[in-house]
Amino acid sequence: MGLQIPKLNEQNGIQVSDAVFGQSYNETLIHQLVTRYLAGARQGTKAQKTRSDVSGGGIKPWRQKGTGRARSGTTRSPIWRTGGATFAARPRNYDQKLNKKMFRVGIRSILSELLRQNRLIISAEVLVATPKTKSLRVQLDSFNSKRTLIVVSEVDMNLALASRNIPYVEVVEALNLNPVLLVAADKVIVTPSALQQLEERLA
């Protein structure tokens, strides 16, 4: 027996898999999932030169004694204006390990919680026939949502053009769904074809 999700402008619900939409809420796993995704988005491409990277050096600037100046062995020293950085930044990778099973459980947990909170809506009416922002806005106004996520099986050009100028509206393919978009959305609208893809992917 599947769970019932209200479908927009229809009396009958749609049967969905308990294995995907009946997951218990796991706040710790969801936090780990979101943290891992945000960390993986960091580029970590900063870099500075150490004393071994800067040009110059190779000869003592002046003799050790008798000049009245502080002793110095190289012009590449960090205390010199042209020297290298003492603790130079290096490129690094911020990726965190998270296996596929944990990812699937986390996404199922988020989707199940959205369902329990009546924030998950199955509707094909969000697919517009023309690339007009006005026509899509009319459909979205009925949801009374500030941040709306539209999940489709394949991004339609009309929908992409109609949604790109509406603030806080995201369109994503079911196979590219990520936890940050799900957590941030007030309402998640899923097309029937995208729902089938999610069930096949997460079951």
GIGIPE-V883531 format. One record per residue. N is the residue number from 1. RES is the residue in three letters. OMEGA is omega as a letter, one per 40 degrees, with the letter a starting at -180 (* if undefined). Layout:
# GIGIPE-V883531
n->N res->RES omega->OMEGA
n->N res->RES omega->OMEGA
This chain:
# GIGIPE-V883531
n->1 res->MET omega->a
n->2 res->GLY omega->i
n->3 res->LEU omega->a
n->4 res->GLN omega->i
n->5 res->ILE omega->i
n->6 res->PRO omega->i
n->7 res->LYS omega->a
n->8 res->LEU omega->i
n->9 res->ASN omega->i
n->10 res->GLU omega->a
n->11 res->GLN omega->a
n->12 res->ASN omega->i
n->13 res->GLY omega->i
n->14 res->ILE omega->i
n->15 res->GLN omega->i
n->16 res->VAL omega->a
n->17 res->SER omega->i
n->18 res->ASP omega->a
n->19 res->ALA omega->a
n->20 res->VAL omega->a
n->21 res->PHE omega->i
n->22 res->GLY omega->a
n->23 res->GLN omega->i
n->24 res->SER omega->a
n->25 res->TYR omega->a
n->26 res->ASN omega->a
n->27 res->GLU omega->a
n->28 res->THR omega->i
n->29 res->LEU omega->i
n->30 res->ILE omega->i
n->31 res->HIS omega->i
n->32 res->GLN omega->i
n->33 res->LEU omega->a
n->34 res->VAL omega->i
n->35 res->THR omega->i
n->36 res->ARG omega->a
n->37 res->TYR omega->i
n->38 res->LEU omega->i
n->39 res->ALA omega->i
n->40 res->GLY omega->i
n->41 res->ALA omega->i
n->42 res->ARG omega->a
n->43 res->GLN omega->i
n->44 res->GLY omega->a
n->45 res->THR omega->i
n->46 res->LYS omega->a
n->47 res->ALA omega->i
n->48 res->GLN omega->a
n->49 res->LYS omega->i
n->50 res->THR omega->a
n->51 res->ARG omega->i
n->52 res->SER omega->a
n->53 res->ASP omega->a
n->54 res->VAL omega->i
n->55 res->SER omega->i
n->56 res->GLY omega->i
n->57 res->GLY omega->i
n->58 res->GLY omega->i
n->59 res->ILE omega->i
n->60 res->LYS omega->a
n->61 res->PRO omega->i
n->62 res->TRP omega->a
n->63 res->ARG omega->a
n->64 res->GLN omega->a
n->65 res->LYS omega->i
n->66 res->GLY omega->a
n->67 res->THR omega->a
n->68 res->GLY omega->i
n->69 res->ARG omega->i
n->70 res->ALA omega->a
n->71 res->ARG omega->a
n->72 res->SER omega->a
n->73 res->GLY omega->a
n->74 res->THR omega->i
n->75 res->THR omega->i
n->76 res->ARG omega->i
n->77 res->SER omega->i
n->78 res->PRO omega->a
n->79 res->ILE omega->i
n->80 res->TRP omega->a
n->81 res->ARG omega->a
n->82 res->THR omega->a
n->83 res->GLY omega->i
n->84 res->GLY omega->i
n->85 res->ALA omega->a
n->86 res->THR omega->i
n->87 res->PHE omega->a
n->88 res->ALA omega->i
n->89 res->ALA omega->a
n->90 res->ARG omega->i
n->91 res->PRO omega->a
n->92 res->ARG omega->a
n->93 res->ASN omega->a
n->94 res->TYR omega->a
n->95 res->ASP omega->i
n->96 res->GLN omega->a
n->97 res->LYS omega->i
n->98 res->LEU omega->a
n->99 res->ASN omega->a
n->100 res->LYS omega->a
n->101 res->LYS omega->i
n->102 res->MET omega->i
n->103 res->PHE omega->a
n->104 res->ARG omega->i
n->105 res->VAL omega->i
n->106 res->GLY omega->i
n->107 res->ILE omega->i
n->108 res->ARG omega->i
n->109 res->SER omega->i
n->110 res->ILE omega->a
n->111 res->LEU omega->i
n->112 res->SER omega->i
n->113 res->GLU omega->i
n->114 res->LEU omega->i
n->115 res->LEU omega->a
n->116 res->ARG omega->a
n->117 res->GLN omega->a
n->118 res->ASN omega->i
n->119 res->ARG omega->i
n->120 res->LEU omega->a
n->121 res->ILE omega->i
n->122 res->ILE omega->a
n->123 res->SER omega->i
n->124 res->ALA omega->a
n->125 res->GLU omega->i
n->126 res->VAL omega->i
n->127 res->LEU omega->a
n->128 res->VAL omega->a
n->129 res->ALA omega->a
n->130 res->THR omega->a
n->131 res->PRO omega->a
n->132 res->LYS omega->i
n->133 res->THR omega->a
n->134 res->LYS omega->a
n->135 res->SER omega->i
n->136 res->LEU omega->a
n->137 res->ARG omega->i
n->138 res->VAL omega->i
n->139 res->GLN omega->a
n->140 res->LEU omega->a
n->141 res->ASP omega->a
n->142 res->SER omega->a
n->143 res->PHE omega->i
n->144 res->ASN omega->a
n->145 res->SER omega->i
n->146 res->LYS omega->i
n->147 res->ARG omega->a
n->148 res->THR omega->i
n->149 res->LEU omega->i
n->150 res->ILE omega->a
n->151 res->VAL omega->a
n->152 res->VAL omega->i
n->153 res->SER omega->i
n->154 res->GLU omega->a
n->155 res->VAL omega->i
n->156 res->ASP omega->a
n->157 res->MET omega->i
n->158 res->ASN omega->i
n->159 res->LEU omega->i
n->160 res->ALA omega->i
n->161 res->LEU omega->a
n->162 res->ALA omega->a
n->163 res->SER omega->a
n->164 res->ARG omega->a
n->165 res->ASN omega->i
n->166 res->ILE omega->a
n->167 res->PRO omega->i
n->168 res->TYR omega->i
n->169 res->VAL omega->a
n->170 res->GLU omega->i
n->171 res->VAL omega->a
n->172 res->VAL omega->i
n->173 res->GLU omega->a
n->174 res->ALA omega->a
n->175 res->LEU omega->i
n->176 res->ASN omega->a
n->177 res->LEU omega->a
n->178 res->ASN omega->a
n->179 res->PRO omega->a
n->180 res->VAL omega->i
n->181 res->LEU omega->a
n->182 res->LEU omega->a
n->183 res->VAL omega->a
n->184 res->ALA omega->a
n->185 res->ALA omega->i
n->186 res->ASP omega->i
n->187 res->LYS omega->i
n->188 res->VAL omega->i
n->189 res->ILE omega->a
n->190 res->VAL omega->i
n->191 res->THR omega->a
n->192 res->PRO omega->i
n->193 res->SER omega->i
n->194 res->ALA omega->i
n->195 res->LEU omega->i
n->196 res->GLN omega->i
n->197 res->GLN omega->i
n->198 res->LEU omega->i
n->199 res->GLU omega->i
n->200 res->GLU omega->a
n->201 res->ARG omega->a
n->202 res->LEU omega->a
n->203 res->ALA omega->*
